[in-house]
């Protein structure tokens, strides 16, 4: 259960960062920060959830991270079209 809550939290934390990333020039300093600023938050969330580091859960964590970034970016693209 803790892992599921952690994955949902990682996804949610990355939504605004993905939204922000979509609005800046690719590979600029702002883009780099938007992609990587959530990493310390994700690590803190994992530690607070009591989930130890494991290569077995790494693909799930990365998938939740990039899914949040992707959905946030898609939301900005769709919001600016209207």
N, C-alpha and C positions, 0 to 999 in steps of 0.2 A: 504494500500500500504506500509506503514511504517513497519508493521509487516512482510510482505513478504520479504522486503529488509533486515530486521533484521535477519530473519531465514536463508536467503542466506548468509549473512555475518557471522553468527555463524558457519554455515557449512564450509565456506571457511577458517575461522580462525583455525578450528580444523583439517583441512587436514594435515598441516605439523606436528602438535602434534601427530596425529595418525600414521603418517609415522615414526616419531621418536620413539614412544611407541613400535612399532612392532620390533624395532631393539635392545631393551634392555630387560634384564631379568625381568620377571613378578614379581611384588611386590617389586622391588628394589626401591631405592630412585629416580633414574632417571625415572623409570616407573611412580611412584607417581607424580613426577613433570610434566611429559608429559601428564598425565591425567588431572591434576588440574590447570596447569599454565594458561590455557585459560579462566578460570572462571572470573578473574578480567576484562579481555578484554570483555567478554560477558556482564558483568554487565555495564561496561562503554558504550558499544555499545547500550544497552537497554536504558540507561539514556540519551544518546545523541539523540536517536531516539524519545525521549519523550514518551516512552511506560511505563506506570505505572505497578508496580508489581501486578500480578493477578494470582490466582490459575487456572483460565480459560485458560491462555496461557502457563502455566508451561509445560504441556505435549508437546506442539509444540517446546518450547525452548530446552527441554531435548532431544527430537527426533532429532532436527537439530544438537545439540551438539554431540550426539553419532553417528549419521550418518556420520558426518565429520571425527570423530575418526575412524570409521569402514572403510570408503572409503580410507582414508590415509593409514591405515594399510594394506588393500588389495592391494593398489598400490605398497607398498614396497614389499609385498610377491611376487607379479607378476613380479616386476622389478628385483628382485634378482634371480629369476628362469631363466631368459633369459641369 
